[in-house]
């Protein structure tokens, strides 16, 4: 088989984290009982009119700015018409002719590449159909209707699943840093549809593409891309052609299945939404929103490298999620040592996350914990081993490090009287080892140190213990 | 006062008499229901009314008046019985919109304009008949049967607010609210010898008005006189956070209306709105009337109005297509039986639930929005609509107001309208321009004209159009016409 190239573009739907819906004041809470959060507007009752939630517009503009896009100065909504039972009005209020943002880009690191943004538009979400296998009936939950969505459409700039996943991960971090979305794929607050085509390597024309839906995790995205590219290429190599169609990813069987052909796809009959006025967005509006934009992950990364002198790799990891970078900044500030803070997070803390399969957004540990632990370590109050135990406890049970150390007797002993007594006992019990040492068998020092450490049940401050032992042995030599 | 004397009062006069305790609200409501009892079986102006409830409310009003030392604090329409078109929601009451689709639909909330009437003290006594979802100009397109002309049962009262016009005409209400998309307030008012005001688009909230064409729908009064029209308008207008296309406009000063004179006014007549380009009949008399009172009247060209009917039908049908998509049998309203699959449910429900005219508009709307025709139909109409707006702006830089007939005809015979939809649509030529431009227009009775079949003379309405927020001007002019000129001192 000859070489082929995969060309991918994304349509990313992001649920915006506003308290109320896009066109009414119903709450957007996820997981409420069916149809608990509906009113005449989001349920599409006769006589009800949409009224735009200004927060949605602000969040959309923030995102456009964060992606270096152009904010449309006279933006408008359009009606996208189709019949489906989860769509109470019979149309979705979306944006086709004057979307809120156009252009922009995001850089991904591995491989280094710029992904261009085609456009961003606001729209209302639809409800959910729940198929009851037992009765064969379909039930409808309209609570999600009117939850604000921002759709981010990229140019077809991706060439591999890895690029797509890198982009999605970075986009998620950015949107979470902006505070505009939770980006939880499992809850559907981040949904990516994949437009994919393949062509012979070196060709410049695009092949026929398919659109893939129902991708509920980054892993599923990657798998689906690999599967679909391979499927298309096999069809083409066998002399077949690709149908322009929408396909559904079956996560269990790990195959993509045809949902509907483009020919019999609905004609959406878009036209301008007459119920909502044109949105006139001034320079002042944009400047105001720009001034409240938080520091973005890329800006943070550069600051970590240039001002905190962290290696680029560390800076990349530390800015990969807003929770991690917040923990890092707090820790670095408390212990006054960014490198040490970074080492602990990159090492021990990441290991705990991995071992417990915890996502950064689900971390419940107090942000101050790690800083406190590093300080205890630096002050010699706990050993490195105990510090690790303290971090485990702080992470798993939310333990306060000093209290936990007290309760579990983890304090390190550095009192010279206690340590001296322990050493004297060891030397008394091990005259042979002592004798050999004095005759020049220097490696017996390690043995004696180990015995002394054991005598303190491992709680001795190793530095103090070692120097005290040295001086005691020196005393013997002098005798 | 006797029942006849009470019924002769305007809504405004009645409100004064009620607070002066010269007429009780109870007697006024009783008088209205006596008329309803007498005429409703012939006219069929109402789709629903609630006599006992209305009388009870009237009693309460009278008690409050009797026990209030300072009646000036009472709301303006206190105790006045009014009717409301069936596409305006009143919580807990049916809102059928003249459609089988909503034949059992109970409104769960109240329209802002109706709420405003209620808080102004009015007693809403019933909901009036209409062409299904406002689509039609005869009130024959109601699933519940046609409304007949109160003066001649062989004729239509106009539409789509034909029920409101008929009810006010026979004394079944002191005033009514209608809605106007392409002329649905003005044309029935004209046919029934009443005043009908289409206010500036957005000056009356559309919240609770069941949408037909969102960019043109507006609610407004149908009354026996101009003063009532202005008074009702003042009481329903206002910006509403529930309708982002609404905006506050100046209220009409009733005293200024009384002192208004056309002397020195410049009045334009768009040539394109005249049949064969000439002024004749009642319009000629109206022009002469204004001239004789010192106004300058001239015919001028507004070429873009040739396309007004086409623009109107393209845009209103496109919007209607989407606005009516929610009637699918899934959540509320009519649901067809025997349709196990969802697509079948949609098709059967909408086939059985909608009438001919509604289906015609849905088809038209889908046609103009289809990929194939979007650019040459919808887009062109959208552009042309902007030209209409610009042409009106230019016209109002030259003229204080414009006049034209409200309709090319007086009330036609039943059953004659639907025979040729195209010529019916063309009959809307004089009313749709104001709808496209969002400007206010009022129809005021101006004598009678011989019916087309030559059998009798029927009321003729003069339409007066003003710039956006020009209600004061056009109602002043309408009042001047109503008074028959300057008061002789």
Interface residues (C-beta under 8 A of the other chain):
Chain A: X40 X43 X44 X45 X46 X47 X48 X49 X50 X51 X52 X79 X81 X83 X85 X88 X89 X90 X91 X140 X267 X269 X270 X271 X272 X274 X275 X276 X277
Chain B: X89 X95 X97 X102 X105 X107 X108 X109 X111 X206 X207 X208 X209 X210 X211 X213 X214 X215 X241 X242 X243 X244 X245 X318 X319 X321 X322 X324 X325 X326 X328 X330 X331 X332 X342 X343 X346 X366 X369 X370 X371 X374 X378 X382
